[in-house]
């Protein structure tokens, strides 16, 4: 067994827990934030585009989007095909984004604070290489 994988999985869990703590005052969890941030960066998207790009199972994305809709973060609009639903951020979500992005940016900086810029770049390259 390669000891790298338990280490990666454990650190991923620690990061998720810590990010959830950062997002809690904003009423979000990390899974929700990933969708909100994806929509912020890419504009309105179909459910299919979201789950395919984020590599998350379709039912999970649907449940998360439904929850975000109830919380007032996203809304569904009809696509070109009536069966297709396009997900977009609400104006309320857009207003909240600057504060959340600042909190997440601070969290990210703290998470990599012990790494030099070169080490951060190397880690990024190595993870990209592992992804294939």
Secondary structure, DSSP 8 states (H G I E B T S, - for coil): --HHHHHHHHHHHHHHHHHHHHHHTTT--HHHHHHHHHHHHH-SEEHHHHHHHHT--HHHHHHHHHHHHHTTSEEEEE-SSTT-EEEEE-HHHHHHHHHHHHHHHHHHHHHTTTS-HHHHHHHHHHHHHHH-
